[in-house]
Amino acid sequence: MCTLGNTIEKRKGEVLTSFKTLLQEHGLKATLQRLAILEEIHKHGHIDVEMLFASLQKHFPTLALGTLYRNLNELSQKGILTEVTLPGQKHKYEIRKAPHVHLICEQCGKIEDKTINLDDVITRLEEENHYKINCKAVSFYGLCEACQKDPSAVAKKIPCSPLF
């Protein structure tokens, strides 16, 4: 195997090891199906159930859709996955990570995670409104770099309430 192939296999092994540890830290068995679910979600970043199911069936042809939903629910309840709800799109899943915002392309549907510090904004909102914010979900809509270069690309009208 070439050096690049060895590097890829090593990284894949490290990712699987970290997923095993993650599952165990949350009191879950590191089954092959759970590891495959996490690996697919990690590979795609954000993925809907239908696409995830199709990808997993290549390796687990007897996997039932109900089994996938049970695993997704359990992984979500344990705080390993986050369900991403976006207007005009199917619900998607992502592996929970540091707080971030979503940049969503209105043309191709691509979702990018961007880390941005919103602590000051949240603190100000809580103090000024005597409110305790428990959940934060921020998405920005526009055209990704690739779609901006495509002269035929026109932003779809995804329901969005402008902030300003």
N, C-alpha and C positions, 0 to 999 in steps of 0.2 A: 504494500500500500504506500502511496506517495506521502510526503511530509504533510501536505495539506489535508489529505484524507485522515492521517493520524491525528492532526490537530482538531478536525471536525469531530471525529469519534471521541476524543478526549473531552471536548466541550460538551458534547451530547451526554457523555457519562457524568460529567460534573452537574449538568442541569438535572438529570434524573436523580442523582444523589441528593441534590438540594430539595427536589420534590418529595423524595422519600422522607427526608428529615422534616419538611414542612408538614406532611401528613401526620407523621408520628407526634410532632409537637402539638398538634390539634386533636390528638387522641383517635386518629383514624388509621386503619390498616393501609399499607402501601400496596394495594392490589394492582395488577397489570392494567386493568381498565382505568382506574383512577390516575395512574401514572400517564397512561396514553391520553386521557382527557386533558390533563394539565399540560402535557407536551404539545398537543394540538393547539390549545388556547395560547400557550406561550409563543408558538410558531406564527400564529396569525395575529396576535395582539388583541383583536376583538373579533369574535366569531358568533354567528347565530346558531341555534340548535340544529337546524336542518343541514347546514354546511358541516358542522361538527360531527353530526351523525353519519353523513356520507363519508367523511374522512376516516372516521373510526371503523366503519364497516369494512374497509379495505383490509384491516388487520384483525378485526373481530366480527366476522360475518354473521355470527349468531347473536350479536348484541341487540337487545330489544330497546326500542325507543323509551319505554317506561323505565328501564334500568338506567339509561342515560339521564333522564329527568330526575330520578331519585338521587343519583350521584351529584348532579348539578345543584339540587336543592340542599343536599347535605354539605357540600363544599361551600356553598353560599352561607348557610347557617353557621358554619364553623369560622367564617370570615376569611376563607382562602380565596373565594371568587366574589366578584361584584357583578351584578346584573346591570347592564347599561341600557337605559331606556331613552330612546331618541325619537322625536316626532317624525313620522313618515317612514320609519325604518323598523325592521324586526328587532326585537330585544336581542342584545348581544351580551356575551360574557367576557370578562377579562380577569386576569389574576390580580388580586388586590395588591396595590403598591403604594408608594408615597403619594400624598395628596397631589392631584394634578387637574388640569382642565382638558377638555376635548376640543380639538380643532376639527370640524367636520366639513368635508367638501360637499357642497350642494349638487355638484355635477356627478361625480363618480362614487360618492358615498364613503370615501376613505376617511378613517378616523385616526388622528394623531394625538398622542398624549404629550402634553407640555407641562413641565413643572413650573409653577409660578407661586410665589408666596402671597397668599391672600389673608394672612393672619391679621394684619392691621385693619383690613376692610371688615373682616368678621368681628373683630373686637369692637370696632366702631359701631357696627350694626347692633351688636348685643347691648352695648352700653347706652346708645341713643334710644333704643326701642325697648329696653328692659326685656330682652328676649334671649333665650338660651338656644343657640343653633346646634342641633345634634347631627345633622346630615348636610353635606355640601356637595352640590353637583352643578358644575358650570360648563357650559358648552358654547363655543363660538362657531358660527356658520359663515362660509365663504367659498372661495375657489382655491384648491390646492395649486401648487406651482405648475404641475403638469397640465391641469385643466386651464390655467391662465394662458398657457402657450398654445392651446388648441383654439383656433379661431371659431370653430363651430360650437365650442362649449358655452352654454348659457346656464346660469344658476337656476336650478329648479326652485320653485316656490315652496320651500319647506316651511310649515307653520312656525313662525318665530316672532315673539314679541320683542321689538327693539328696546334695548335698555336706555338708549339716549338718542 
